[in-house]
């Protein structure tokens, strides 16, 4: 859910430290990184259109695509906090 936020922070592989383990993950490969940035930009555009956050749009997308998604959503604030 929070992957879009991370992609906004990192706009290129050069933004990572040289020893960052994420550079070894397929999602952050040279081939895939720009695809993730493009997707995050599209999600941001949709979020702006509906006055929502990218995280809200991502969650809505996941729930819409997975009718049988068994997710425990804690959408209320804990009054004891």
C-alpha positions in Angstrom: 0.0 0.0 0.0 2.8 2.4 0.8 4.9 1.5 -2.3 3.6 4.5 -4.2 4.9 6.8 -1.5 8.3 5.3 -1.8 8.4 5.6 -5.5 7.6 9.4 -5.2 10.5 9.8 -3.0 12.9 7.9 -5.3 12.7 9.1 -8.9 15.7 7.2 -10.1 18.0 4.4 -9.0 20.7 7.1 -8.4 18.6 8.4 -5.5 19.4 5.3 -3.5 22.7 4.8 -1.6 25.0 2.5 -3.4 24.7 -0.2 -0.7 20.9 0.0 -0.5 19.5 -3.6 -0.6 16.5 -2.5 -2.7 18.7 -2.1 -5.7 19.0 -5.9 -5.8 15.2 -6.4 -5.9 13.5 -7.0 -9.3 11.0 -4.1 -8.6 14.0 -1.7 -8.5 15.9 -3.1 -11.5 16.9 -0.8 -14.3 14.3 -2.4 -16.5 11.4 -2.0 -14.0 12.1 1.1 -12.0 10.8 3.6 -14.6 7.6 1.5 -14.9 7.0 1.9 -11.2 7.6 5.6 -11.3 5.2 5.9 -14.3 2.5 4.0 -12.4 3.0 6.1 -9.3 2.6 9.2 -11.4 -0.6 7.9 -12.8 -1.9 7.1 -9.3 -1.0 10.6 -8.2 -2.9 12.1 -11.1 -6.0 10.1 -10.1 -5.6 11.0 -6.5 -5.4 14.7 -7.3 -8.5 14.4 -9.5 -10.5 13.0 -6.6 -8.9 15.0 -3.8 -7.5 11.8 -2.3 -4.1 10.5 -1.4 -2.1 8.0 -3.5 -2.4 5.5 -0.7 -6.2 5.8 -0.7 -6.4 5.3 -4.5 -4.0 2.3 -4.2 -6.2 0.7 -1.5 -9.4 1.4 -3.5 -7.7 -0.3 -6.5 -6.7 -3.3 -4.6 -10.2 -3.7 -3.0 -11.9 -3.2 -6.4 -9.7 -5.8 -8.1 -10.1 -8.4 -5.4 -13.7 -9.0 -4.5 -12.8 -11.7 -2.1 -10.0 -9.7 -0.4 -10.1 -10.5 3.3 -8.5 -7.4 4.7 -8.8 -6.2 8.2 -9.1 -2.4 7.8 -8.7 -0.3 10.9 -10.3 2.9 9.6 -11.2 4.5 12.9 -9.0 6.3 15.3 -8.2 4.7 18.6 -9.8 7.0 21.2 -7.1 6.0 23.7 -4.3 7.4 21.7 
